[in-house]
Amino acid sequence: MSKRRFLEIFSGILLCGWYLMEPPASDILTFTKTPIAQWSQVGSGDTAKECENQGEKNVEFNQREEHSPRLSPGAKKLATTETVRSMDALCIASDDPRLKQ
């Protein structure tokens, strides 16, 4: 492999980030069969691990919110939905073709 080709491949890898994507939801149901392009980007990272760490933090935050005694019943229902969405989140490479479908 030529040095130039190596640099082209390597720079392409470096430019590829990761998106933390959550599926659409209604009440406490998530729609994970919905195409990824219709999911919401809720975070990102330079590496898959950074993205996964962000996803774990989102789940922990949403679980704390869900169990907060200060929430009204309506807010508690919304927090439960957000917890479920964050648990179903996926890290997707920024160049994943499913993002364009």
C-alpha distance (Angstrom), angle and dihedral (degrees) to the residues before:
residue distance angle dihedral
M1 . . .
S2 3.78 . .
K3 3.78 121.0 .
R4 3.80 90.0 -117.6
R5 3.82 93.1 53.2
F6 3.81 90.4 47.1
L7 3.82 90.5 53.0
E8 3.82 91.5 48.2
I9 3.80 91.6 52.9
F10 3.80 94.1 41.9
S11 3.81 93.8 49.2
G12 3.80 89.4 49.1
I13 3.78 90.0 54.8
L14 3.80 91.6 49.2
L15 3.79 92.6 50.5
C16 3.77 92.5 52.3
G17 3.79 109.1 96.9
W18 3.76 130.3 180.0
Y19 3.79 129.3 -114.3
L20 3.77 124.1 -151.6
M21 3.79 104.1 -140.1
E22 3.81 128.6 -169.4
P23 3.80 123.8 -161.4
P24 3.78 122.4 -121.1
A25 3.79 114.5 -94.3
S26 3.77 143.3 -165.5
D27 3.77 118.6 -160.8
I28 3.81 103.2 -38.6
L29 3.81 96.1 -27.5
T30 3.78 120.6 100.4
F31 3.76 122.7 -158.0
T32 3.80 101.8 -138.0
K33 3.81 92.4 162.8
T34 3.81 89.8 64.9
P35 3.83 111.9 107.9
I36 3.82 112.2 -90.7
A37 3.82 89.8 -121.1
Q38 3.82 87.4 68.8
W39 3.82 94.7 51.5
S40 3.81 121.8 99.3
Q41 3.79 121.9 -107.5
V42 3.81 106.1 -131.4
G43 3.79 100.7 165.9
S44 3.76 145.8 -8.3
G45 3.77 144.2 -155.3
D46 3.76 141.2 -167.3
T47 3.81 89.9 -121.2
A48 3.79 135.0 30.7
K49 3.81 89.0 -112.6
E50 3.82 92.5 54.4
C51 3.79 89.1 49.8
E52 3.81 92.0 48.9
N53 3.81 90.3 49.0
Q54 3.81 89.6 53.5
G55 3.81 89.2 50.4
E56 3.80 91.4 52.2
K57 3.82 90.6 49.8
N58 3.80 90.3 50.5
V59 3.81 91.6 52.3
E60 3.82 91.7 49.0
F61 3.81 92.3 47.5
N62 3.81 93.2 47.9
Q63 3.81 92.2 47.5
R64 3.82 90.3 52.3
E65 3.81 90.6 49.1
E66 3.80 91.7 47.1
H67 3.81 91.2 57.1
S68 3.80 96.4 42.3
P69 3.83 111.1 127.5
R70 3.82 90.9 -145.7
L71 3.82 94.3 68.3
S72 3.78 122.9 106.0
P73 3.83 116.3 -131.9
G74 3.83 90.6 -100.1
A75 3.79 92.5 49.5
K76 3.80 90.4 46.5
K77 3.82 90.1 54.7
L78 3.82 90.5 50.4
A79 3.82 90.6 47.9
T80 3.81 89.9 51.7
T81 3.81 89.9 52.1
E82 3.80 90.5 49.9
T83 3.81 90.6 50.1
V84 3.80 91.3 52.8
R85 3.81 91.8 46.4
S86 3.81 92.0 50.1
M87 3.81 90.9 49.2
D88 3.83 89.8 54.1
A89 3.82 93.9 46.8
L90 3.80 120.3 124.8
C91 3.78 134.0 -157.4
I92 3.78 109.5 -128.3
A93 3.80 126.3 -173.5
S94 3.80 110.7 -112.6
D95 3.79 89.9 -122.6
D96 3.82 94.6 51.1
P97 3.83 107.3 132.1
R98 3.82 90.9 -140.0
L99 3.80 88.3 73.3
K100 3.80 89.7 66.8
Q101 3.81 98.8 47.0
